Amino acid sequence: MIKNVLLSLLLGATLWANTPNSREKIFVVERESSSVAIINKGLTKSRMENMHNMNHGIIKFDGADGYLISRDGFVVRFDPISEKILNEYKTSKSAIGFVIGKNFVAVANYDDKSVDILTRDLKPIDKIKTGSKNVGIKLYKEYLIFAQMDSDKVSVLKNQNSPKELPNFQPFKEFKVGKMPFDAMIKDNTYIVGFFLSKSFGVIDLDKMEFSEIKITTDNNKPVLKVPHFGFWSLSKEKTFIPAVGDNKVMVYSPDFTFIKNIEVQGLPVFTALSPNKKYLAVTFSGKDFPTTQIIDTTTLKIIKTFTFTGKILHVRWSNLDDYLYVSVNDTHQVNVINTREWFLEREIFQVKSPSGIFIYEAGEK
């Protein structure tokens, strides 16, 4: 009897230990279904419907607010706890990125060649006409920064109002950069922009307002084919990891963009994702290696594990609270969960339709 009780307690403790933290809600873009699936405690629990064109759906969280931008130009504000839509606003026929300020949301548009400034509840403040498709929108202090694809420029706007007022962004500085800027990322005071038609990327020091261009090559000075979405470059204090895209390499640079080495990987890498503790890097691929992700130790710069699934991997996301890496496997309609403590496939989550982007909301302590 006592043995049975002890065994039950032990099994219960094991199951409890393997249950994902309830504070993390996983919002998964369902690419073909105009919807978002919500995963909690390891199961698909609900779904937000009628979220417009989700082919390039992006979700961000700020405080108690969730925001979603659809490919067809809708910005949707929702409550991540109740999963209810609160407001929505259509900025254009095609929007590509957005940032959330203290009292505003700024949206970069493709098709009407503008940047929209909205209140947090999505009422229009300003529409800034640029005459170009706009990408890579970021915030730094009182500055709004974005790239103009058609004009080969990066624009820096400065807020003329106090932080307590609604923003009034005016032109501050403009940089002529490489051909067809495509995406950008920001770390501290450094804005990094990549180009489709130049074998380089640009770096802007936003404190000094100075631009420099970094050439990108792999072995034997071979240029990469293009610079991918910067959302999946990976920057830590010691290293910058860049997928070479056109070669089976992940390029490693120092924070000041001095080349360190190339890591040879299984296929043509598209995205890299750095773990919260910066110890590991997940790499995804295109082409025949679409179903594969490889894990790199960022200290030794060696591949420590390779996972191959039954369909194309469109996105990966590390948990901040658990030892998990979430992987969206698009054409088999599931999200797979890798245990990152012991490196094995711990869970397969079904009832997810054509998953792509994975976004995690961390609820506060109750």
N, C-alpha and C positions, 0 to 999 in steps of 0.2 A: 504493500500500500504506500509506504513512505517512498519507495523507489519510484513508483508510478507518479506520485506528486512531484518529486524532484525532477523527473524526466519531463513532465508537463511544463513545469516552471522554466526549465532549461530551453525547451523548444519554443515556448512563448517569448522568452528573452531574445532568442535568436531571430525569430520572426519580427519582433519589435525593432531589433537593431537593423534589420534589412528593409524596414519601411521608410521610404523617403520622408524627410522633414515636412510636416504639414504646413509650415510657414512659407514654403516655396510653392507658388502656383506657376505651372508651365503653360504658357500661351503659345500654341503652335498654329502658324498660318497654314490653312488648307488651300493650296494654290489654285485648284480648279473649281472650288465650290463657294467662293464668296463668303467664307466662314473662317472662324478661329476655334480650334479645339482647346479645351482647358483640361490639363492633367494635374491631379493633386493626389498625393500619397501613392503614387505609382500607377494610378488608373485614370482613364479618360472619364471625367465626371460630367462634363457639360459642353455646350457649344454656343458660340455667339454667331448668329446668322445675319445675312443681309449686310455684309461688310464691304460690298462693292468688289472691284476687280483686284483679286489678291495675287496676281502674277508677280508683283514686286512689293508685296505687303511688308511694311516695317512697323514695329511696335516699340514704344519707349514709355518708361514710367518716370514720374517725378512726384514724390510725396504720395498723396492719395489719388492722383490722377494717372490714368492710362491714356495714351494717344496712339492712334493708328493712322498711317497714310496709305492710301490705295494707289494702284497704278493709274487709275483714271481720275486722279486729282482730288479725291475726297480726303479731308482730315476729320477723324472721328475721335471724340473724347468720350471715355467710358470709365466706369467705376470698376477697378480690378477685383474688388471684394464681392460686390453684388453682380458683377458682369453685365451691367446695364449700360446701354448707350445714353450719354447725357446730352451731347451736342454733335452736330456735324456741319461742315462747311466745304463747298467745292471751290477750290482755288483756280483750277484750270482743267483742261482735258487730260493732262498728263503731269503728275508731280513725281519727284524722284527722291527727295530727302527733306528732313526738317530738324530743327533744334528747339529746345524748350528753355526759355528764360524764366526769370522770377515772376514776371507779370505779362509774358507774351509768348507766342509761338511763331517761328519764322519758317516759311516753306519755300523750297527751291522748285521752280516749275520748269518743265520742258517746253510745252507746246505754245504757251502764250508769252514765253520769254520774259519772265518776271520773277520777282521774289515777293511773296505775300507776308505781311506782318499782321498777326491776329492777336486778340486778347486770349487769355487762358481759357475762356469759355467760347472761343472761336468766333468772335465778332471782328469784322475787318477794321484795321487801323490804317494800313497803307499798302499800296501795291507799287513796287519799285520796278519800272520797266528797264530792261537791260539790252534788248535786241538780240539776246542769245539764249540758248538752252543753258540752264544753270545747274551746277552740281557741287558736291563737296562743301555743303554749308555747315559752318561751325561758329562757336562763340568763344571769345576770349576777353575777359574783363568787360570793357564797354564797347568792344568791337564785334561786328558781324562780318564774317569772312566767307566768300564763296567764289567758285571758279566759273568762268564763262567758256563753254565748250566751243562756240562758234567764233569767239573773238581772241582766243589764246591769251586770256587775262585772268588774273585773280584780283577781285575787288575787296577792299577793306572799307566798311562803313563804320562810323562812330556815332554812338548814341549821344545826342545833344542834351537830353533831359536827365534829371536826377533819377536814381534808382527807384524812388518812390512813385514816379510818374510813369505813364505809358511811354514807350520809347519813341524817339524821333531820330531815325538813322539817316545820316547824311554822308556823302562820299568823303573819304579821308585819304586814301592812297590806292593806287592801282599799279599792278606789276604785270609787265609783258613776260609771258612764260612760254613753255614748250608747246608743241602743236597738239591741239585738241585735248585740253585737260579733261579728265574723265571722272576722277574721284579723289577724295582727300581724307586725311585724318589729322588729328591734333593731339599732341602730347605736351603738357605744360605750355610753354610759350612758342612751340614749334608747330607750324602748319606745313604739312607734307602733301604735295599734290602730284598725281601721276598723269601720264599722257598716253594717248593711243598712238600717236604718230611720231613721237620722239623717244629715242632709246635712253631715257633718263627720267629722273623725277626731280621735282623742285622743292626746295626747303625755304620757308620764310620765318625768320626770327621776328616774332610779333612785338618784342620789346624794342629791338633796334630798327624794326621795319626794313630788314635787309633780305634780299633774295639771292639764293645760290642754286646751281644746278648740279646734280649728282648723276654721272653716267652709270648705267647698269650693264654689266657684262657677266658672263659665266666663264667657263673654262676656255682657254685660248682666245680670250677677248671677244667671244661670240656674244652678240647682243641678244637680249630676250625679245620675244615677239611683241609683247605688250605688257603693260602694268595692269594688274587686275583691280577689282574692287578693294579699296583700302580698308574696308571694315574688317578684313581678315589678314592684314598685316599684323604683326605682333611685336609690341615694344615693351621692353623691361628696362630697368635702370642700367643693366650691363650690356644688353644685346638687342638688336633689331633683326627680326626674321622676315624675309621677303620671299614669297613663292616665285620662282623664275618663269612659270607658266609655259614658256616655249622650250624648256629643258627640264630634265628630271633632277632638278636641284632645288633645295631651299638655301637661299643666300643669307649669310649671317654678317651683319655689320655691327660696329660699335655705335654707341649713342650719337657720336659726331659723324657717323656714316663713313668711317674707315672700314674697308673690307677686312673680314676675319677669315672666313672660309666658306666653301660650298658643302652642303650635306647632300649626298646622293640618295634619292628616294625612289620609290617603286615606279612612279609614273610621272605625268605632267601635273605638277601641283597647282591648285587653284586658290585654296584658302588655307590659312594657318590660324590656330586659336590657342592662346596661351592660358594655362591653368591659373587659377586665382593665386596660388603660391609661387607662380613663375617657374616651377620645377620642370614642367612638361609642356610639350607643344603637340597639338593634334594637327595633322595635315590631311587634306582631302584632295581628290584628283578629278581629272576629266578623262574622256575617252574610255578605253577599255578598263581603266582602273577606277571608274566612277564608283563602284561598290566598295572601295577600300578606304580605310583611314589608317595612318601610321602615327605612332607615338614616339616622340623624340625627347630624350633626356637633355635639358638645356644646359647642364653642366658639362657632360661628356660630349655632347653633340652627336650622340649615337642613337640609332633607332632601337627601341627596346621592345616594341610590340606592333604587330600588324593584325588588323581586323578586316575581314572581308564579309560583306553581307549579301543578301539575295537581291538587292536592287540598288538604284543610284542614290548616293548620299548627297543631299542638297545643303545640309547645314549641320553644324555641331555646336553645342553649348555646354560649358562647364558649370556645374552647380557651385554656388558659393558656400553652401551649408553642409552638403553631403559629399562623399567621395564618389561622385558620379560624373560621367560625361554622357550627355544626351545626343543622340544621332537621329536625324530624320532620314528615313529610307523611303523615298518618294513613291516609287512605282509598286512597292509592296504594302503601302498604306500602314506603316507602323513607325513608332519611335522606339529605338533600341537604347538600352541603358547599360553603359560599361561601368563596372566597378573599378575605380581608379586606385584603390588601395592594393588589390590583388590582381588587377588587370584580367578580368574575364567578363563575358556577357552575362549580366545578372538578370536582366528583365527585358521582355519584348512587350511593348504597349500597343494594343490594337485599337480598332474603332477610331482611327485617324485617317482622314481622306486626303491623299496626295500631299503629305506634309512637306513644307519647306522651312521657312524661318522659325527658329525656336527662341522665345523670349521669356525671361524669368522675372516674376514679381515676388519680392520678398516682403511678406506681411509683417507688421510689428508684433511684438510680444503681446499676448492677450492677458 
